[in-house]
Amino acid sequence: MPGRKDIAATLRDRIRAGEYPVGSKMPSTREITTELGGSRATTSAALHLLADEGFLTLKDKSTAVVRSPEATDETPESRLADVRAELLALRGDVADVQQRLDDVTERLSNALDKLRT
């Protein structure tokens, strides 16, 4: 049974050979698994590995689009910095949501206290 690195190597070779042109949607994990073997989880891990290497862009849970690693000036470090900035922004959003949740919880508690009295 092939591992994620085996599946990724096969797909990487096909991308380089132009079998999956830049901008095209990759086959589904189910289709890849049927053709190459392994499990869908292993295939998904292979697609994530190719995304980390810059060969794919993962659009959502089920869509991977081929990209050209040569067409981007992004380095792993710059991509990491971008992700870090995005996570820091999300941290602020989470704090805002937590505050709103706390406010709603307090209002709900007050309403329940009024019902009990």
N, C-alpha and C positions, 0 to 999 in steps of 0.2 A: 504494500500500500504506500503510495507516494506521500511524502511530507510536504509541508508548506514551501520549503526551499526548492524542492523538486518541481512542484507545480509552478512556483514563481519563475524558476529558470526556463521552463517550457514556454510560459506566457511571455516572458521577457524576450526570448529568442523570436517568438512570433511577432511581437511588436517591432523589434529591430528589423525583421525581415519584411515588414510592411503588411503582414497578414491582417493586422488590426491597425488601420491607418489612424494618424493623429486626428483627434476630434470625434472618432467613432465610439460608440457604446460597446463595451465589452459584453460577451455572452453572460448569461446569468450564472450564478454559482451552481445552480442545478445542472445547467448544460455543461459547464466546465467539469464538474464532478463526474457526470455521466461519461464524458469523453476521456478524462485523465485518471479517474479513480480517486480514492480517498473519501473524505467526508466533506459535507458542505462547510463545516466549521474550518476545516483545513484549507479549503479553497478560499474562504473568506479571509483567513489569516494570510494567505499568499497574496491576495489582492491588496490587503493593507500593507504588506511588505513592499509591493510594487509602488504603492502610493507614497510610502516613506522614501523610496528611492527616486521619486519624481516621474515615474512612468505613467501613473494614473492619477486622476482626480476622483475622489469618492464624493458623489453628489448627495446621496442619501443611503439608506440601508441597502438598497438593491441596485444602485446605478454606479458604474465605474466607467469613466471616459478616459480614453487614451490621450496622453499629452506627450510632448517631446521634451525630454530632459534638457536637450541642447537649446530649446527655445526660451528658457528661463534663466535669469541671472540669480535666482534664489539659491542660496547655499543652505545647507541644513541648519546652520547657525541663524541665518536670517529668518528662516521659516519657524524655528524655535522661538525667536524673539517675537515674531508676529503672533504666534499661539499664546505666548506668555502675556502679551498685551491684551489679547482677547479674553483670556482667563481672568486677568485683573479687572477688566471691565465687567465681566460677568459676576465677579465677586461683589461689586457694588450693586448690581441688579439683584443679586440674591439677598443682600442686606436690606434693600428696599422692600422686597417681597416679604422678608421675615418681619420687618416693622409693620407692614400692612396686616400680616397674619396675626401678629400680637395685638394690634388694635381691634381687629374683628373678634378675636378670642375674648378680649376684655369686654367688648360690647355685648357679646353673646352671654358671657358670664353675668353681666349686670342685668340683662333681660331675664335670664333664668332666675336670678335672685328676686326680681320683682314678682315673677310668677309664683314663687314659693311663699311670699309674704302676703 
